[in-house]
């Protein structure tokens, strides 16, 4: 039994994947609670999908994917903001058009004959392929996101639960919204190499949504969301190792199962 538990971590690939999962769990679980509270799940998914052209261009140029992802996020954020100012078609419709256009552009760029092999990993991630440099960068971004969440926690609470009275309490809702959007973008950069731009939203929304079914207080919800994200990530790595499935997809599947279990457990507790 001990060999079965330790075999996935016996080589550097598995060890680095485990560290990446721990970083993803800490970032996604903590920040995901605010994404759920502020109803930013659609925005997070839109940004994650729309950065594909930046990832493809970085891969074609041989540049670090995180730089391409950052450039893609900037373009996507600007395009979404401009599209959202078109009242004739509505904010959600405009955002959907921008995201679809950028995702399609990324797919077209990926058809280039110079495209490197296994570019599909940009879509679904390659948690087993992260390098020491990737982990160092992810660790730095994770520390930045978690540190910012600690500093912004009181303001996030005030604006999230009583936006109408936030100004009277010395909080600027617009500034908090912008800060939260920046943190979401940083979290996407942390997670995109492990889960890809199509699955990244799973770790940003799934654990928090599951934790909300089981808890009533914000600190408890955050702790539960981080625990769910980490346990699901490790379970996904075990599934990938023993069932020979894709790592990112296995982690996303485990997160979905965790939410389903939490949904059922929460419903039973409320009935009781």
TORVO-139438 format. One record per residue: residue number from 1; residue in three letters; chain; x, y, z of N, C-alpha, C in turn. Coordinates in nm, 2 decimals. Each point is the difference from the previous one (the first is absolute). Example, Ala and Ser with C-alpha at 12.3 -4.5 7.8 and 13.67 -1.06 7.14 Angstrom:
// TORVO-139438
R   seq   type   mol       nu       nv       nw      cau      cav      caw       cu       cv       cw
R     1    Ala     A     1.32    -0.57     0.78    -0.09     0.12     0.00     0.09     0.12     0.00
R     2    Ser     A    -0.04     0.11    -0.07     0.09     0.11     0.00    -0.08     0.11     0.08
This chain:
// TORVO-139438
R   seq   type   mol       nu       nv       nw      cau      cav      caw       cu       cv       cw
R     1    Unk     A     0.08    -0.12     0.00    -0.08     0.12     0.00     0.09     0.13     0.00
R     2    Unk     A     0.11    -0.01     0.08     0.08     0.12     0.01     0.07     0.02    -0.14
R     3    Unk     A     0.04    -0.10    -0.07     0.06     0.01    -0.13    -0.11     0.06    -0.10
R     4    Unk     A    -0.12    -0.04     0.01    -0.11     0.05    -0.09    -0.01     0.15     0.03
R     5    Unk     A     0.01     0.05     0.12    -0.02     0.14     0.03     0.12     0.08    -0.04
R     6    Unk     A     0.12    -0.05     0.00     0.12     0.08    -0.02     0.05    -0.01    -0.14
R     7    Unk     A    -0.04    -0.10    -0.08     0.05    -0.02    -0.14    -0.02     0.12    -0.08
R     8    Unk     A    -0.11     0.07     0.00    -0.02     0.12    -0.09     0.10     0.11     0.03
R     9    Unk     A     0.06     0.00     0.12     0.09     0.11     0.03     0.15    -0.04     0.01
R    10    Unk     A     0.02    -0.12    -0.06     0.14    -0.05     0.00     0.10     0.06    -0.10
R    11    Unk     A    -0.05     0.07    -0.09     0.08     0.07    -0.10    -0.02     0.15     0.00
R    12    Unk     A     0.09     0.07    -0.06    -0.01     0.15     0.01    -0.13     0.05    -0.07
R    13    Unk     A    -0.04    -0.06    -0.11    -0.13     0.04    -0.06    -0.11     0.00     0.09
R    14    Unk     A    -0.02    -0.11     0.08    -0.11    -0.01     0.09     0.02     0.10     0.11
R    15    Unk     A     0.12     0.02     0.05     0.02     0.09     0.11    -0.03     0.14    -0.04
R    16    Unk     A     0.04     0.04    -0.12    -0.03     0.14    -0.04    -0.15     0.02    -0.02
R    17    Unk     A    -0.06    -0.11    -0.06    -0.15     0.01    -0.02    -0.07     0.02     0.14
R    18    Unk     A     0.05    -0.07     0.10    -0.06     0.01     0.13     0.01     0.14     0.06
R    19    Unk     A     0.12     0.06    -0.02     0.02     0.14     0.05    -0.09     0.09    -0.08
R    20    Unk     A    -0.01    -0.02    -0.13    -0.09     0.09    -0.08    -0.15    -0.01     0.05
R    21    Unk     A    -0.04    -0.12     0.03    -0.14    -0.02     0.05    -0.02     0.07     0.13
R    22    Unk     A     0.10    -0.01     0.09    -0.01     0.07     0.13    -0.01     0.15    -0.02
R    23    Unk     A     0.07     0.06    -0.10     0.00     0.14    -0.03    -0.14     0.04    -0.06
R    24    Unk     A    -0.05    -0.09    -0.09    -0.13     0.03    -0.06    -0.11    -0.01     0.10
R    25    Unk     A     0.01    -0.10     0.09    -0.10    -0.01     0.10    -0.01     0.12     0.10
R    26    Unk     A     0.12     0.05     0.04     0.00     0.12     0.09    -0.05     0.12    -0.07
R    27    Unk     A     0.04     0.02    -0.13    -0.04     0.12    -0.07    -0.15    -0.01    -0.04
R    28    Unk     A    -0.04    -0.11    -0.06    -0.13    -0.02    -0.05    -0.11     0.00     0.11
R    29    Unk     A     0.04    -0.07     0.11    -0.10    -0.02     0.11    -0.03     0.13     0.07
R    30    Unk     A     0.11     0.08     0.03    -0.02     0.13     0.07    -0.06     0.10    -0.09
R    31    Unk     A     0.05     0.02    -0.12    -0.05     0.11    -0.08    -0.14    -0.04    -0.06
R    32    Unk     A    -0.02    -0.13    -0.02    -0.13    -0.05    -0.05    -0.12     0.04     0.08
R    33    Unk     A     0.02     0.01     0.13    -0.11     0.04     0.09    -0.05     0.14    -0.04
R    34    Unk     A     0.09     0.09    -0.03    -0.04     0.14    -0.04    -0.05     0.00    -0.14
R    35    Unk     A     0.05    -0.09    -0.08    -0.06    -0.01    -0.14    -0.15    -0.04     0.01
R    36    Unk     A    -0.03    -0.09     0.09    -0.14    -0.05     0.02    -0.08     0.11     0.06
R    37    Unk     A     0.05     0.07     0.11    -0.07     0.10     0.06    -0.03     0.12    -0.09
R    38    Unk     A     0.09     0.04    -0.08    -0.01     0.11    -0.09    -0.06    -0.04    -0.14
R    39    Unk     A    -0.04    -0.13    -0.01    -0.06    -0.05    -0.12     0.08     0.03    -0.13
R    40    Unk     A     0.13    -0.04     0.01     0.10     0.03    -0.10     0.04    -0.13    -0.08
R    41    Unk     A    -0.08    -0.11     0.02     0.03    -0.12    -0.06     0.01     0.01    -0.16
R    42    Unk     A    -0.10     0.07    -0.05    -0.01     0.01    -0.15     0.12     0.09    -0.04
R    43    Unk     A     0.03     0.11     0.07     0.11     0.08    -0.04     0.14    -0.07     0.01
R    44    Unk     A     0.01    -0.09     0.10     0.13    -0.07     0.01     0.01    -0.10    -0.11
R    45    Unk     A    -0.11    -0.07    -0.03     0.00    -0.09    -0.11     0.03     0.07    -0.14
R    46    Unk     A    -0.06     0.12    -0.01     0.02     0.07    -0.13     0.15     0.04    -0.01
R    47    Unk     A     0.06     0.05     0.11     0.14     0.04    -0.01     0.09    -0.12    -0.03
R    48    Unk     A    -0.03    -0.11     0.06     0.08    -0.12    -0.02     0.00    -0.05    -0.14
R    49    Unk     A    -0.12     0.00    -0.06    -0.02    -0.04    -0.14     0.06     0.10    -0.10
R    50    Unk     A    -0.01     0.13     0.03     0.04     0.10    -0.09     0.15     0.02    -0.01
R    51    Unk     A     0.08    -0.06     0.09     0.14     0.02    -0.01     0.07    -0.10    -0.09
R    52    Unk     A    -0.08    -0.09    -0.06     0.06    -0.10    -0.09     0.10     0.06    -0.11
R    53    Unk     A    -0.04     0.11    -0.07     0.09     0.05    -0.10     0.14     0.04     0.06
R    54    Unk     A     0.00     0.05     0.12     0.13     0.04     0.06     0.08    -0.12     0.03
R    55    Unk     A    -0.06    -0.11     0.04     0.07    -0.13     0.03     0.06    -0.06    -0.13
R    56    Unk     A    -0.08     0.00    -0.10     0.04    -0.05    -0.13     0.12     0.08    -0.06
R    57    Unk     A    -0.01     0.13     0.00     0.10     0.09    -0.05     0.13    -0.02     0.08
R    58    Unk     A    -0.01    -0.02     0.14     0.12    -0.02     0.08     0.06    -0.14    -0.04
R    59    Unk     A    -0.08    -0.10    -0.02     0.05    -0.13    -0.04     0.07     0.01    -0.14
R    60    Unk     A    -0.06     0.07    -0.09     0.06     0.01    -0.13     0.13     0.08     0.00
R    61    Unk     A     0.01     0.10     0.09     0.12     0.08     0.01     0.11    -0.06     0.09
R    62    Unk     A    -0.04    -0.11     0.07     0.10    -0.06     0.09     0.01     0.08     0.13
R    63    Unk     A    -0.09     0.08     0.03     0.00     0.09     0.12    -0.07    -0.08     0.12
R    64    Unk     A     0.03     0.04     0.12    -0.07    -0.06     0.12    -0.15     0.01    -0.02
R    65    Unk     A    -0.07    -0.10     0.03    -0.15     0.00    -0.01    -0.06     0.11     0.09
R    66    Unk     A     0.06     0.02     0.11    -0.06     0.09     0.10     0.00     0.15    -0.06
R    67    Unk     A     0.10     0.03    -0.08     0.00     0.13    -0.07    -0.11     0.01    -0.10
R    68    Unk     A    -0.01    -0.11    -0.08    -0.11     0.00    -0.10    -0.14     0.01     0.07
R    69    Unk     A    -0.01    -0.08     0.11    -0.13     0.01     0.08    -0.03     0.14     0.05
R    70    Unk     A     0.11     0.06     0.05    -0.02     0.14     0.06    -0.04     0.10    -0.11
R    71    Unk     A     0.06    -0.01    -0.12    -0.04     0.09    -0.11    -0.14    -0.04    -0.05
R    72    Unk     A    -0.03    -0.13     0.00    -0.14    -0.03    -0.04    -0.10     0.05     0.09
R    73    Unk     A     0.03    -0.01     0.13    -0.09     0.05     0.10    -0.03     0.15    -0.01
R    74    Unk     A     0.11     0.07    -0.03    -0.02     0.15    -0.01    -0.09     0.03    -0.12
R    75    Unk     A     0.03    -0.07    -0.12    -0.08     0.03    -0.12    -0.15    -0.04     0.03
R    76    Unk     A    -0.01    -0.12     0.07    -0.14    -0.05     0.02    -0.07     0.10     0.10
R    77    Unk     A     0.06     0.04     0.10    -0.06     0.09     0.10    -0.05     0.13    -0.07
R    78    Unk     A     0.09     0.06    -0.08    -0.03     0.12    -0.07    -0.12    -0.02    -0.10
R    79    Unk     A     0.01    -0.11    -0.08    -0.11    -0.03    -0.09    -0.13    -0.02     0.07
R    80    Unk     A     0.00    -0.07     0.11    -0.12    -0.03     0.07    -0.06     0.13     0.06
R    81    Unk     A     0.09     0.09     0.05    -0.05     0.13     0.06    -0.06     0.08    -0.11
R    82    Unk     A     0.06     0.01    -0.12    -0.05     0.08    -0.11    -0.13    -0.06    -0.05
R    83    Unk     A    -0.01    -0.13    -0.01    -0.12    -0.06    -0.05    -0.12     0.02     0.10
R    84    Unk     A     0.04     0.00     0.13    -0.11     0.01     0.10    -0.06     0.14     0.00
R    85    Unk     A     0.06     0.10    -0.07    -0.05     0.13    -0.01    -0.10     0.02    -0.12
R    86    Unk     A    -0.03    -0.11    -0.06    -0.10     0.01    -0.11    -0.14    -0.04     0.05
R    87    Unk     A    -0.08     0.10     0.03    -0.13    -0.04     0.07    -0.10    -0.06    -0.10
R    88    Unk     A     0.03     0.02    -0.13    -0.10    -0.05    -0.10    -0.02    -0.15     0.01
R    89    Unk     A     0.11    -0.07     0.02     0.00    -0.15     0.00     0.01    -0.06     0.14
R    90    Unk     A     0.03     0.08     0.10     0.01    -0.05     0.14     0.14    -0.05     0.03
R    91    Unk     A     0.03     0.01     0.13     0.14    -0.03     0.05     0.03    -0.15    -0.02
R    92    Unk     A    -0.08    -0.09     0.04     0.03    -0.14    -0.01     0.01    -0.04    -0.14
R    93    Unk     A    -0.08     0.05    -0.09     0.01    -0.04    -0.14     0.13     0.05    -0.06
R    94    Unk     A     0.03     0.13     0.03     0.13     0.05    -0.05     0.12    -0.07     0.05
R    95    Unk     A     0.00    -0.04     0.12     0.11    -0.08     0.06     0.01    -0.13    -0.07
R    96    Unk     A    -0.12    -0.07    -0.02     0.00    -0.13    -0.07     0.06     0.01    -0.14
R    97    Unk     A    -0.03     0.11    -0.07     0.05     0.02    -0.14     0.15     0.01     0.01
R    98    Unk     A     0.05     0.09     0.09     0.15     0.02     0.01     0.07    -0.13     0.03
R    99    Unk     A    -0.05    -0.07     0.10     0.06    -0.13     0.04     0.01    -0.10    -0.11
R   100    Unk     A    -0.12    -0.01    -0.07     0.00    -0.10    -0.11     0.09     0.04    -0.11
R   101    Unk     A     0.01     0.13    -0.03     0.09     0.05    -0.10     0.15    -0.03     0.03
R   102    Unk     A     0.04     0.03     0.13     0.13    -0.02     0.04     0.04    -0.15     0.00
R   103    Unk     A    -0.10    -0.08     0.05     0.03    -0.14     0.01     0.01    -0.06    -0.14
R   104    Unk     A    -0.08     0.05    -0.09     0.01    -0.05    -0.14     0.13     0.05    -0.07
R   105    Unk     A     0.05     0.12     0.04     0.12     0.05    -0.05     0.12    -0.09     0.05
R   106    Unk     A    -0.01    -0.03     0.12     0.11    -0.09     0.05     0.00    -0.14    -0.07
R   107    Unk     A    -0.12    -0.05    -0.03     0.00    -0.13    -0.07     0.05     0.02    -0.14
R   108    Unk     A    -0.02     0.11    -0.07     0.05     0.02    -0.13     0.15     0.01     0.00
R   109    Unk     A     0.05     0.08     0.10     0.15     0.01     0.02     0.06    -0.13     0.02
R   110    Unk     A    -0.07    -0.09     0.07     0.06    -0.13     0.03     0.01    -0.09    -0.12
R   111    Unk     A    -0.06     0.04    -0.11     0.01    -0.08    -0.13     0.13     0.03    -0.08
R   112    Unk     A     0.07     0.10     0.05     0.13     0.04    -0.07     0.09    -0.12    -0.01
R   113    Unk     A     0.07    -0.02    -0.11     0.10    -0.11    -0.01     0.11     0.00     0.09
R   114    Unk     A     0.03     0.12     0.06     0.11     0.02     0.10    -0.05    -0.03     0.14
R   115    Unk     A    -0.12    -0.04     0.01    -0.05    -0.02     0.14     0.07    -0.12     0.06
R   116    Unk     A     0.05     0.01     0.12     0.07    -0.11     0.07    -0.09    -0.12     0.03
R   117    Unk     A     0.06    -0.11     0.01    -0.08    -0.12     0.03    -0.07     0.01     0.13
R   118    Unk     A    -0.12    -0.07     0.02    -0.07    -0.01     0.12    -0.05     0.14     0.05
R   119    Unk     A    -0.04     0.08    -0.10    -0.05     0.13     0.04    -0.13    -0.01     0.07
R   120    Unk     A    -0.07    -0.12    -0.01    -0.13    -0.02     0.06     0.02     0.01     0.16
R   121    Unk     A     0.12    -0.01     0.05     0.02     0.02     0.14    -0.03     0.14     0.04
R   122    Unk     A     0.00     0.10    -0.09    -0.05     0.13     0.04    -0.14     0.00     0.03
R   123    Unk     A    -0.08    -0.09    -0.06    -0.14    -0.01     0.03    -0.03    -0.07     0.13
R   124    Unk     A     0.06    -0.11     0.02    -0.03    -0.09     0.11     0.11    -0.02     0.10
R   125    Unk     A     0.11     0.08    -0.02     0.10     0.00     0.10     0.10    -0.12     0.00
R   126    Unk     A     0.11     0.01     0.07     0.09    -0.11     0.01     0.07     0.01     0.14
R   127    Unk     A    -0.08    -0.04     0.10     0.05     0.02     0.14     0.13    -0.08     0.02
R   128    Unk     A     0.02    -0.11    -0.07     0.12    -0.08     0.01     0.12     0.05    -0.07
R   129    Unk     A    -0.02     0.11    -0.08     0.10     0.06    -0.08     0.06     0.13     0.06
R   130    Unk     A    -0.04     0.04     0.12     0.04     0.12     0.05     0.15    -0.01     0.04
R   131    Unk     A     0.08     0.11    -0.02     0.14     0.00     0.03     0.02     0.07     0.14
R   132    Unk     A     0.13    -0.01     0.04     0.03     0.07     0.13    -0.02     0.16    -0.02
R   133    Unk     A     0.03     0.05    -0.12    -0.03     0.14    -0.02    -0.15     0.03     0.01
R   134    Unk     A    -0.08    -0.09    -0.06    -0.15     0.02     0.01    -0.04     0.00     0.14
R   135    Unk     A     0.05    -0.09     0.08    -0.04    -0.01     0.14     0.04     0.13     0.08
R   136    Unk     A     0.12     0.05    -0.03     0.05     0.12     0.07    -0.09     0.12    -0.03
R   137    Unk     A    -0.04     0.01    -0.13    -0.08     0.11    -0.04    -0.14    -0.02     0.06
R   138    Unk     A    -0.05    -0.12     0.00    -0.14    -0.03     0.06     0.01     0.03     0.15
R   139    Unk     A     0.11    -0.03     0.06     0.01     0.02     0.15     0.00     0.15     0.03
R   140    Unk     A     0.07     0.08    -0.09     0.00     0.14     0.02    -0.14     0.06    -0.02
R   141    Unk     A    -0.07    -0.04    -0.10    -0.13     0.06    -0.03    -0.10    -0.05     0.11
R   142    Unk     A     0.02    -0.12     0.05    -0.09    -0.05     0.10     0.02     0.08     0.13
R   143    Unk     A     0.12     0.03     0.04     0.03     0.08     0.12    -0.06     0.14    -0.02
R   144    Unk     A     0.01     0.06    -0.12    -0.05     0.13    -0.03    -0.15     0.00     0.02
R   145    Unk     A    -0.07    -0.10    -0.06    -0.14     0.00     0.00    -0.05    -0.02     0.15
R   146    Unk     A     0.06    -0.09     0.07    -0.04    -0.03     0.14     0.02     0.12     0.09
R   147    Unk     A     0.12     0.06    -0.02     0.03     0.12     0.08    -0.10     0.11    -0.03
R   148    Unk     A    -0.03     0.02    -0.12    -0.10     0.11    -0.04    -0.14    -0.03     0.06
R   149    Unk     A    -0.03    -0.13     0.00    -0.13    -0.04     0.06    -0.01     0.03     0.15
R   150    Unk     A     0.11    -0.02     0.07     0.01     0.03     0.14    -0.02     0.15     0.02
R   151    Unk     A     0.07     0.08    -0.08    -0.01     0.15     0.02    -0.14     0.05    -0.04
R   152    Unk     A    -0.06    -0.06    -0.10    -0.13     0.05    -0.05    -0.12    -0.06     0.06
R   153    Unk     A     0.03    -0.10     0.09    -0.11    -0.08     0.06    -0.12     0.09     0.06
R   154    Unk     A     0.04     0.10     0.09    -0.11     0.08     0.05    -0.08     0.08    -0.11
R   155    Unk     A     0.07     0.05    -0.09    -0.07     0.08    -0.11    -0.08    -0.09    -0.09
R   156    Unk     A     0.05    -0.12    -0.03    -0.08    -0.10    -0.08    -0.12    -0.04     0.08
R   157    Unk     A     0.00    -0.01     0.13    -0.12    -0.04     0.07    -0.10     0.12     0.00
R   158    Unk     A     0.05     0.12     0.02    -0.10     0.11     0.00    -0.07     0.02    -0.13
R   159    Unk     A     0.08     0.00    -0.11    -0.05     0.02    -0.14    -0.09    -0.12    -0.04
R   160    Unk     A     0.05    -0.12     0.03    -0.07    -0.12    -0.04    -0.14    -0.01     0.07
R   161    Unk     A    -0.01     0.04     0.12    -0.12    -0.03     0.08    -0.09     0.13     0.01
R   162    Unk     A     0.05     0.11    -0.02    -0.08     0.13     0.01     0.06     0.11    -0.08
R   163    Unk     A    -0.01    -0.03    -0.14     0.06     0.10    -0.09    -0.06     0.14     0.01
R   164    Unk     A    -0.13     0.01     0.03    -0.06     0.13     0.00     0.05     0.09     0.12
R   165    Unk     A     0.05    -0.07     0.10     0.05     0.08     0.12     0.15     0.01     0.00
R   166    Unk     A     0.07    -0.06    -0.10     0.14    -0.01     0.01     0.07     0.13     0.00
R   167    Unk     A    -0.05     0.10    -0.08     0.07     0.13     0.00    -0.01     0.07     0.13
R   168    Unk     A    -0.11    -0.02     0.07    -0.02     0.07     0.13     0.10    -0.06     0.10
R   169    Unk     A     0.04    -0.13    -0.02     0.10    -0.06     0.09     0.14     0.01    -0.05
R   170    Unk     A     0.02     0.09    -0.10     0.14     0.03    -0.04     0.05    -0.10    -0.10
R   171    Unk     A    -0.08    -0.07    -0.07     0.04    -0.10    -0.10    -0.05     0.05    -0.14
R   172    Unk     A     0.09    -0.02    -0.10    -0.04     0.04    -0.14    -0.03    -0.13    -0.08
R   173    Unk     A    -0.12    -0.02    -0.03    -0.04    -0.13    -0.07     0.07    -0.01    -0.13
R   174    Unk     A     0.02     0.10    -0.08     0.07    -0.01    -0.13     0.14    -0.05     0.02
R   175    Unk     A     0.07     0.06     0.10     0.14    -0.03     0.02     0.01    -0.15     0.05
R   176    Unk     A    -0.09    -0.05     0.08     0.00    -0.14     0.04    -0.03    -0.09    -0.12
R   177    Unk     A    -0.10     0.04    -0.08    -0.03    -0.08    -0.12     0.12    -0.01    -0.09
R   178    Unk     A     0.07     0.11    -0.02     0.12    -0.01    -0.08     0.11    -0.09     0.06
R   179    Unk     A     0.02     0.02     0.13     0.10    -0.08     0.07    -0.03    -0.15    -0.01
R   180    Unk     A    -0.13    -0.03     0.02    -0.04    -0.14    -0.01     0.02    -0.06    -0.14
R   181    Unk     A    -0.03     0.09    -0.10     0.02    -0.04    -0.14     0.15    -0.03    -0.03
R   182    Unk     A     0.09     0.08     0.05     0.14    -0.02    -0.01     0.04    -0.13     0.06
R   183    Unk     A    -0.05    -0.03     0.12     0.04    -0.12     0.07    -0.06    -0.13    -0.08
R   184    Unk     A    -0.11     0.01    -0.05    -0.06    -0.11    -0.09     0.10    -0.02    -0.11
R   185    Unk     A     0.04     0.11    -0.07     0.09    -0.02    -0.11     0.13    -0.07     0.04
R   186    Unk     A     0.06     0.04     0.12     0.12    -0.06     0.05    -0.02    -0.15     0.03
R   187    Unk     A    -0.12    -0.03     0.06    -0.03    -0.14     0.03    -0.01    -0.08    -0.13
R   188    Unk     A    -0.06     0.06    -0.10     0.00    -0.08    -0.13     0.13    -0.03    -0.05
R   189    Unk     A     0.10     0.10     0.01     0.13    -0.03    -0.04     0.07    -0.11     0.08
R   190    Unk     A    -0.03    -0.01     0.13     0.05    -0.11     0.08    -0.05    -0.13    -0.05
R   191    Unk     A    -0.13    -0.01    -0.03    -0.07    -0.13    -0.03     0.01    -0.04    -0.15
R   192    Unk     A     0.02     0.09    -0.09    -0.02    -0.03    -0.14     0.10    -0.11    -0.05
R   193    Unk     A     0.13     0.00     0.06     0.09    -0.10    -0.05    -0.03    -0.14     0.05
R   194    Unk     A    -0.07    -0.01     0.11    -0.04    -0.13     0.06    -0.13    -0.05    -0.06
R   195    Unk     A    -0.10     0.09    -0.02    -0.13    -0.04    -0.04    -0.04     0.04    -0.14
R   196    Unk     A     0.08     0.09    -0.06    -0.04     0.05    -0.13    -0.10     0.11     0.00
R   197    Unk     A    -0.02     0.07    -0.11    -0.10     0.11     0.01    -0.14    -0.05     0.00
R   198    Unk     A    -0.03    -0.12    -0.04    -0.14    -0.05     0.00    -0.04    -0.05     0.14
R   199    Unk     A     0.09    -0.05     0.08    -0.03    -0.07     0.12     0.03     0.09     0.13
R   200    Unk     A     0.07     0.11    -0.02     0.05     0.08     0.11    -0.12     0.05     0.09
R   201    Unk     A    -0.12     0.02    -0.06    -0.11     0.05     0.08    -0.04    -0.10     0.11
R   202    Unk     A     0.03    -0.13    -0.03    -0.04    -0.10     0.10     0.06     0.02     0.14
R   203    Unk     A     0.13     0.03     0.00     0.06     0.02     0.13    -0.03     0.14     0.06
R   204    Unk     A    -0.05     0.09    -0.08    -0.04     0.13     0.06    -0.14     0.01     0.05
R   205    Unk     A    -0.08    -0.09    -0.05    -0.15     0.00     0.04    -0.04    -0.12     0.07
R   206    Unk     A     0.04    -0.12    -0.04    -0.04    -0.12     0.05     0.02    -0.02     0.15
R   207    Unk     A     0.12     0.02     0.06     0.02    -0.02     0.14    -0.08     0.10     0.09
R   208    Unk     A    -0.01     0.13    -0.05    -0.08     0.10     0.08    -0.14    -0.03    -0.01
R   209    Unk     A    -0.06    -0.04    -0.11    -0.14    -0.04    -0.01    -0.03    -0.12     0.09
R   210    Unk     A     0.09    -0.09     0.00    -0.02    -0.12     0.09     0.00     0.04     0.15
R   211    Unk     A     0.10     0.08     0.03     0.01     0.05     0.14    -0.12     0.08     0.05
R   212    Unk     A    -0.05     0.07    -0.09    -0.12     0.09     0.04    -0.12    -0.09     0.03
R   213    Unk     A    -0.01    -0.12    -0.05    -0.11    -0.09     0.03     0.02    -0.06     0.14
R   214    Unk     A     0.12     0.01     0.06     0.03    -0.07     0.12     0.02     0.10     0.12
R   215    Unk     A     0.02     0.13    -0.03     0.04     0.09     0.11    -0.09     0.12     0.00
R   216    Unk     A     0.02     0.08     0.10    -0.08     0.12     0.02     0.08     0.13     0.02
R   217    Unk     A     0.13    -0.02     0.04     0.08     0.12     0.03     0.12     0.00    -0.11
R   218    Unk     A     0.04     0.13    -0.03     0.10     0.01    -0.11     0.13    -0.06     0.04
R   219    Unk     A     0.06     0.01     0.12     0.13    -0.06     0.02    -0.01    -0.16    -0.01
R   220    Unk     A    -0.11    -0.05     0.06    -0.02    -0.15    -0.01    -0.02    -0.04    -0.15
R   221    Unk     A    -0.07     0.08    -0.08    -0.02    -0.03    -0.14     0.14     0.00    -0.07
R   222    Unk     A     0.08     0.10     0.03     0.13     0.00    -0.07     0.09    -0.12     0.04
R   223    Unk     A     0.00    -0.03     0.12     0.08    -0.12     0.05    -0.05    -0.13    -0.07
R   224    Unk     A    -0.14    -0.01     0.00    -0.06    -0.12    -0.07     0.03     0.00    -0.15
R   225    Unk     A     0.00     0.12    -0.06     0.02     0.00    -0.15     0.14    -0.04    -0.03
R   226    Unk     A     0.10     0.05     0.08     0.14    -0.03    -0.02     0.02    -0.16     0.02
R   227    Unk     A    -0.06    -0.05     0.10     0.01    -0.14     0.03    -0.06    -0.08    -0.12
R   228    Unk     A    -0.12     0.04    -0.04    -0.06    -0.07    -0.11     0.08     0.00    -0.13
R   229    Unk     A     0.06     0.12    -0.03     0.08     0.02    -0.12     0.12    -0.09     0.01
R   230    Unk     A     0.07    -0.01     0.11     0.12    -0.08     0.02    -0.03    -0.14    -0.01
R   231    Unk     A    -0.10    -0.05     0.07    -0.03    -0.14     0.00    -0.05    -0.05    -0.14
R   232    Unk     A    -0.08     0.09    -0.06    -0.04    -0.04    -0.14     0.11     0.00    -0.09
R   233    Unk     A     0.10     0.09     0.01     0.11     0.00    -0.09     0.09    -0.12     0.02
R   234    Unk     A     0.02    -0.04     0.13     0.08    -0.12     0.02    -0.07    -0.12    -0.05
R   235    Unk     A    -0.13    -0.01     0.02    -0.08    -0.11    -0.05     0.01    -0.01    -0.15
R   236    Unk     A    -0.01     0.12    -0.07     0.02     0.00    -0.14     0.13    -0.05    -0.05
R   237    Unk     A     0.11     0.03     0.08     0.13    -0.05    -0.04     0.01    -0.15     0.02
R   238    Unk     A    -0.06    -0.05     0.10     0.00    -0.15     0.02    -0.08    -0.06    -0.12
R   239    Unk     A    -0.11     0.06    -0.03    -0.08    -0.06    -0.12     0.08     0.01    -0.12
R   240    Unk     A     0.07     0.11    -0.03     0.09     0.01    -0.12     0.11    -0.11     0.00
R   241    Unk     A     0.06    -0.02     0.12     0.11    -0.09     0.01    -0.05    -0.15    -0.02
R   242    Unk     A    -0.10    -0.04     0.06    -0.05    -0.14     0.00    -0.09    -0.03    -0.11
R   243    Unk     A    -0.08     0.10    -0.05    -0.09    -0.03    -0.11     0.05     0.05    -0.13
R   244    Unk     A     0.12     0.06     0.00     0.06     0.05    -0.13    -0.09     0.10    -0.07
R   245    Unk     A    -0.05     0.09     0.08    -0.08     0.11    -0.06     0.07     0.13     0.01
R   246    Unk     A    -0.05     0.10    -0.08     0.06     0.13     0.00     0.00     0.07     0.14
R   247    Unk     A     0.11     0.06     0.05     0.00     0.05     0.13    -0.10     0.11     0.02
R   248    Unk     A     0.00     0.10    -0.09    -0.09     0.12     0.02    -0.15    -0.04     0.00
R   249    Unk     A    -0.03    -0.09    -0.09    -0.14    -0.05    -0.01    -0.04    -0.08     0.12
R   250    Unk     A     0.10    -0.08     0.05    -0.03    -0.08     0.12    -0.03     0.09     0.12
R   251    Unk     A     0.08     0.11     0.02    -0.02     0.09     0.11    -0.13     0.07    -0.01
R   252    Unk     A    -0.03     0.05    -0.12    -0.13     0.06    -0.02    -0.12    -0.09     0.03
R   253    Unk     A     0.01    -0.13    -0.05    -0.10    -0.10     0.03    -0.02    -0.02     0.15
R   254    Unk     A     0.12    -0.01     0.07    -0.01    -0.01     0.15    -0.07     0.12     0.07
R   255    Unk     A     0.03     0.12    -0.05    -0.06     0.12     0.05    -0.16    -0.01    -0.02
R   256    Unk     A    -0.04    -0.04    -0.12    -0.14    -0.01    -0.02    -0.07    -0.10     0.09
R   257    Unk     A     0.07    -0.12     0.02    -0.05    -0.10     0.09    -0.01     0.05     0.14
R   258    Unk     A     0.10     0.08     0.04     0.00     0.06     0.14    -0.12     0.10     0.01
R   259    Unk     A    -0.03     0.08    -0.10    -0.11     0.09     0.01    -0.13    -0.08     0.01
R   260    Unk     A    -0.02    -0.11    -0.08    -0.12    -0.08     0.00    -0.02    -0.06     0.14
R   261    Unk     A     0.11    -0.05     0.06    -0.01    -0.06     0.13    -0.03     0.10     0.11
R   262    Unk     A     0.05     0.12    -0.01    -0.03     0.11     0.09    -0.14     0.04    -0.01
R   263    Unk     A    -0.05     0.01    -0.13    -0.14     0.04    -0.02    -0.09    -0.10     0.06
R   264    Unk     A     0.02    -0.13    -0.01    -0.08    -0.10     0.06     0.01     0.01     0.15
R   265    Unk     A     0.12     0.01     0.05     0.01     0.00     0.15    -0.06     0.13     0.06
R   266    Unk     A     0.01     0.11    -0.07    -0.06     0.12     0.05    -0.15    -0.01     0.00
R   267    Unk     A    -0.06    -0.06    -0.10    -0.14    -0.02    -0.01    -0.05    -0.09     0.11
R   268    Unk     A     0.07    -0.11     0.03    -0.04    -0.09     0.11     0.01     0.07     0.14
R   269    Unk     A     0.10     0.08     0.02     0.02     0.07     0.13    -0.12     0.10     0.02
R   270    Unk     A    -0.03     0.07    -0.11    -0.11     0.10     0.02    -0.13    -0.07     0.02
R   271    Unk     A    -0.03    -0.11    -0.07    -0.12    -0.07     0.03    -0.01    -0.05     0.14
R   272    Unk     A     0.12    -0.05     0.05     0.00    -0.05     0.14    -0.02     0.11     0.10
